Every structure is written in structure tokens, then in C-alpha cells.
Amino acid sequence: MARTLIQAPASARKGEVVELRVTIAHPMETGYRPGADGRVLPRDIIRRFSCRYNGEVVFSADLFPAIAANPYLSFHLLAGDSGTLEFEWQGDNGFAQVERRTLQVT
């Protein structure tokens, strides 16, 4: 399991726009770089990130080999109802990770 860092408020007022920031520790190997033995290192990237708010996708991004290691994303969300934020990363070689945070809306 990769280490993630998620900055999301625990609470917000109804109708407030909140900023969410996420990063995940991942080497993001492009598949073009030679290793110490001269052979090309196999590709290993995170291909897709998505965020769901109470089951509805509110943000998604496709990532490509040119993205930096430990990809960082920042986006905004309109707080509607209390519920769950679900952050999902999918990548090569069957990589998948899901993290959840609760957002209390008053």
C-alpha cells in the first residue's frame, strides 16, 4: 500500500467551496528510461485518479508518463450534504488504492 497525504476539511458549511489536496508516494516510471544495466525500466505509472462525494464522481484525472513522481493534485468541491469523500488511484501492474474521509456539512 502506497503512502498518501490527503488534505480535506473535516467540516464545512452547506454551499461552501472547499479545497482538497492529495498526493501519493509513487515512483511513476515512464518506461523510457534505461536502468543501471542499460535495459529500459518497465513502465509503472498511476493512470487514473478519481474523487467521489457520496458515490458521485466530482473530479477525475487521467495521468500519463510525463507526470512527476509522487503526483500531487488540488481541486475544489462544493459542500452539499454530509457524507464520504472517496479518493481512488489506479495504475499499471494492477495498482489500486482507495482512501476515504468524512465531510460533515452544517
Sequence and secondary structure as in RCSB ss.txt:
>XXXX:A:sequence
MARTLIQAPASARKGEVVELRVTIAHPMETGYRPGADGRVLPRDIIRRFSCRYNGEVVFSADLFPAIAANPYLSF
HLLAGDSGTLEFEWQGDNGFAQVERRTLQVT
>XXXX:A:secstr
   EEEE  SEE TT EEEEEEEE    B S SB TTSSB   B EEEEEEEETTEEEEEEE  TTS SS EEEE
EEE  SSEEEEEEEEEGGG EEEEEEEEEE 
